[in-house]
Amino acid sequence: MERIHQEDFCQATGTEPDDKYQEDGGPSLARIANIVTAVTVRGSLERLLQAVTRNSLIGNGDAHAKNFSLLHQRSGVLHLAPASDAMCTLTYNDDRLAMYVDGVHPTTRVTAPRLIDEGASWGLPRRRCEDVTDLLDRAPDAIGTVRDETAGAPDSIVGAVEGQLAQLRTS
């Protein structure tokens, strides 16, 4: 067993934990992307955009600066940590995003073009940002698998995710 240091983006930006939401003065996705670009291994920025896309898809408006982290490997290499604390806040009638996507605050107004524009604003080539559409194309199968293989999956959550998928596919 090996311990790996994990540093969330409140720590990485010197932001107080109570200010973890962008509306409270916490870091934006662009600020996090700048840090990811500066200190992590290649591919981490793409993984950040994938995480933002997945959070948008599942209606997770609570993806704040403490839910994105850097993993410090013993070798000194830094990676973007896997996603954590993902939930569907839409089922609680909360459509506010913790960090805005392309200037949009409500989760229910995020679209694939906005995700692509967000990633491009970080310096990712637009063609690599368009990979978000691949994730969205695979989503119906994943939703079906959840419905089929997860006993007791609440219809409200599945319905919210299906609604988000339809919203993300609008232009």
N, C-alpha and C positions, 0 to 999 in steps of 0.2 A: 504494500500500500504506500502511496506517495501523496503527500499534501501538495496542492497547487494553490498558490495565492490567486484570489479573485478580487478585482478592484471594480466596483460599480462606477457608473459615470457621474454620480454625485461626488464620489471620492476623487475621480480623475479630473474633475473640473473645479474642485474646491467649493462645491455647492452644498449648503446645509441640507440634510435629509428632508426637512420640512418643506423645502423649496424644490422638490423633485419633479414637479409639473411645470411645463413651460409657461403656463399662465401665471404661475407664482414666481417666475424669475429663474426657473430651472433651465437646463440646457435644451437647445433645439436639436432636431435631427442633424441639421447642418453642422452644428458644433461637434456633435458626437462623430459625425462622418469625418470631419477634419482631423480629429484625434486618431480615429481608426486609420486614416490614410497615412498619418505621420508615424505611427508606432507599431502597426501590426503587419503580419505577413500578408503576402499577396492573396487576394480572394476574399479577405475579410469585409471589404466594402460591399461586395456583391452579396455576401451573407447578411450584412446589415439590411440591405434592400429586400432580400428575401424575408427576413424576420418582420420588417415593417409591412410587407405584403401579406404575410400570414396573419399578423395581428389585425390588419384591416379586414381580411377575409372572415376571421372568426368574430369580428366585432369587439376586439379587445382594446377599448379606449384607455385602459389603465397601464399601458406599456410606457412607464415613466423611466427617468434616468437611473433609478435603482434596479430596474429590471433588465438593463443592458450592462454588460460587464466585460472587462478584459481578463483573460487568463494569462498569468505570468508563468511561463515554463521555467524549469530549473536552468535551462540553457540561456535564458534571457530573452527568448523569443516570446512575443505577445500575440495572442489570438483573440478574436471576438468569441466570447463564451456562448454556448448554446442558449437558446431562449429559456426563460424561466417565468413562472407565475403568470401563465396565459389563461385568460378567462373571457367569457362573453359578457361584457358589461351591458350590452344592449338588452339582455334579459332583465336587467334592473332599471330599465328606462333611462340609461345613462349613455348618451351618444357623444360625449365630449372626449376628444383625444388628449392624452397626456402630453404628447408632442405633435405639433401640427404637421400635416402632409401637404406640401406645396401651398402653404398658407391657409389650408382648410382646417377648421377646428372640429366640426361635427364628423364623427366616424361615418355617418350615413351619406356624406357628400364626397367621400374619397372615391376616385375612379382609377382605372388602370392608367389612363393618360397622366393623371396627377402623380401617380406613383413613379411613372417613367420620368416625368419632369423633375420630381424630387431627386431621384437618383442622378439624373443628368446635372442638376445643380451642384451636386457633390463632386463633379468631375468625372463621373463614370461615362464612358462612351454610350451614346443613346442606344446603339445596337445591343449592348450588354444589359441595359436597363429594360429593354423590351422582353427579356427573359421572364419578366413578371407575368406575361401573358401565358407562358408555358405552365407556370404554377397554377394559374386560374383555369387553364384547359384541363388540368388533372384533378381539379377540385371536385367535380361531380362524382367521380369514382371514389374519391376519399370520403365524401359525404355519405355515399351509398354504403361504403364499408362500415363506417361508424354506425349508421342506422341498422345494418344487418348484424354486426358483431358486438355491439355494445348494449347489453341488456339494460333497459331502463334509461337509455339516452333521452333526455327530455325533448319532446317535440318543440318546445319553445326555443331551445338552443339550436336544434337542427334547422328550424324555420328561420331563425335569425341569420344563421350562416348562409342559408340558401338566398335570403334576401340581400345579404351583403354581396354575394357572388353576382347576383343580377345587377346590383348597383355598380360594382367594380367594372362590369363589362359595358357600362354606358360610356358615352364619350362627352 
